[in-house]
């Protein structure tokens, strides 16, 4: 029923998931993998579309630098969330 603890927990988890997804989109431009423990997120999953004749090896370092630049804020993100300096809802 509506007041059952499982129902309440499921509703809370769903609301948290939606809010966290919005936060990820706002701050990183993508949604980190949901369904894993929150302290062990899948950080990145990159798909690269190359021009014909261009080898991935030629741009691998550049792609890694771009990904690292966007992901560098994750270390402070969790501290900011816990300190209440970032809005989740």
C-alpha positions as CSV (number, residue, x, y, z in Angstrom):
1,X,0.0,0.0,0.0
2,X,0.9,3.7,-0.2
3,X,2.1,3.8,3.4
4,X,4.2,0.6,3.3
5,X,7.9,1.2,4.0
6,X,8.9,-0.5,0.7
7,X,6.6,1.8,-1.3
8,X,8.0,4.9,0.5
9,X,11.6,3.8,0.0
10,X,10.9,3.1,-3.7
11,X,9.3,6.5,-4.2
12,X,12.2,8.2,-2.4
13,X,14.8,6.3,-4.5
14,X,13.0,7.2,-7.7
15,X,12.9,10.9,-6.7
16,X,16.6,10.8,-5.8
17,X,17.4,9.1,-9.1
18,X,15.6,11.8,-11.2
19,X,17.2,14.6,-9.2
20,X,20.6,13.1,-9.4
21,X,20.2,12.6,-13.2
22,X,19.3,16.3,-13.6
23,X,22.3,17.3,-11.5
24,X,24.6,15.1,-13.6
25,X,23.2,16.7,-16.8
26,X,23.5,20.2,-15.5
27,X,27.1,19.8,-14.2
28,X,28.6,17.2,-16.6
29,X,26.3,17.2,-19.7
30,X,25.7,13.4,-19.3
31,X,24.2,11.0,-16.8
32,X,26.6,8.9,-14.9
33,X,25.7,5.2,-14.7
34,X,22.8,4.7,-12.3
35,X,22.3,1.3,-10.7
36,X,25.7,0.9,-9.2
37,X,26.6,1.9,-5.6
38,X,26.7,5.7,-5.5
39,X,30.2,5.6,-4.1
40,X,31.3,3.6,-7.2
41,X,29.9,5.4,-10.2
42,X,30.8,4.5,-13.8
43,X,32.7,7.7,-14.6
44,X,32.7,7.7,-18.3
45,X,31.6,5.9,-21.4
46,X,32.9,7.6,-24.5
47,X,31.8,7.0,-28.1
48,X,33.9,8.7,-30.7
49,X,32.8,9.2,-34.3
50,X,35.9,9.6,-36.5
51,X,36.3,11.2,-39.9
52,X,37.1,8.7,-42.6
53,X,40.8,8.1,-42.7
54,X,41.5,9.3,-39.2
55,X,42.8,6.7,-36.8
56,X,41.7,6.7,-33.1
57,X,45.4,6.4,-32.1
58,X,46.0,9.9,-33.6
59,X,43.4,11.5,-31.3
60,X,43.3,9.2,-28.3
61,X,45.4,11.5,-26.1
62,X,43.3,14.5,-27.0
63,X,40.1,12.7,-26.2
64,X,41.5,11.5,-22.8
65,X,42.5,15.1,-22.0
66,X,38.9,16.4,-22.8
67,X,37.3,13.7,-20.7
68,X,39.7,14.3,-17.8
69,X,39.0,18.1,-17.9
70,X,35.2,17.5,-17.6
71,X,35.5,14.8,-15.0
72,X,38.0,16.7,-12.8
73,X,35.2,18.3,-10.8
74,X,33.9,15.0,-9.5
75,X,36.3,14.9,-6.5
76,X,34.9,18.2,-5.1
77,X,31.3,17.5,-6.3
78,X,30.6,15.0,-3.5
79,X,32.1,17.3,-0.8
80,X,30.0,20.1,-2.1
81,X,26.9,17.9,-2.0
82,X,27.5,16.8,1.5
83,X,28.2,20.3,2.6
84,X,24.9,21.5,1.1
85,X,26.7,23.8,-1.3
86,X,25.1,22.1,-4.3
87,X,21.3,21.8,-4.9
88,X,20.1,18.3,-5.8
89,X,16.4,19.2,-6.1
